[in-house]
């Protein structure tokens, strides 16, 4: 047999080596990806979160401006931002 009739095993071995290098590189890159970090929770300053209370009196069905203003004054919005102290830690 001459070399012209048998293309040889050189390209086949080269292809196998390249595939093995690619597989090893993929495995290595997957192993080096850091896992998502756990968000640290600071339990030392836990305070009970106040619940938004229902209005003292039910809102009026009137559409007059003075009635709407009176209803708006009765709404407790002081506790709406409670629990947002650590929002920047949760967003990371």
N, C-alpha and C positions, 0 to 999 in steps of 0.2 A: 504494500500500500504506500502510496506516495502522499506527501503533505497536501497536495492539491485536492485529493479525493476526501480526506478527513479534515474537517475544519479545525479540529483540535479541541482540547478541553480548557484551554487558557481563558477564552471569553466566559465560559461557564463558571469556572472557578472565580474569576474576577467579579462576575455578577453576584455570586453567592457571598463573596466577601463584602461587597457593597451593601447588600441586603442585611447582612449581619451587623454591619456598622450602623446602619440606619435604625435597626431594631434596638440595639444597645443604646444608641443616643436617645431614642424615644423613651425607653425605660428609665434612663438616667434623668431625663428632663421631667418625667412624671414624678419620680421620687424626690426631686429637689423642690417641687412646688410646695411652699409653706401652706399648712392647713389654716383655715380661717381662725383668727384669734378670738378667744372668748372675751366678751366685754366684761371688764372687772366690775363687780357690784360692790358698792360701799354700803354695808348694812349698819354702819355705826351711827348714821344720822337718819334712821328711818323714823318718820313721823306719820301718823295716820293722815290719810288724804281725806279732806272734808268732802262730803257728798254734796252735790249741787241740790239745794233744797227746792222743793216746789214753792211756787208763789204763795204768799200768805192768803191772798184772796184771789179768786179766779179772775182772769182778764175779762174786761168788759167787751161786749159785742159792739159797742159804739165805734164809729170811725172818726169821731171828733178828735182834734189835735190834743186838747187838754186831757181827754181820756187815754189816748195813746201814750202821752208823756207820763201820766200817772202809772200806767201799766209798766212802762220802761223803768221807772224809778223803783218799782217793786221787785225787779229781777235782780238776783244776787249773782254778780259776775266776778266777785273777788276770788273765787276758787277755780276759775277757768284755767289758769296757768299753773296750777299746782301739779307737781309731778314732772315738770319740764326742766328741772334743774340739771339733769344729766342727759338732756337731749343730744348734745354734741357727742357723747360717748356712744349713744345708740345709733347714730347716723354713720359712724365710721365704717 
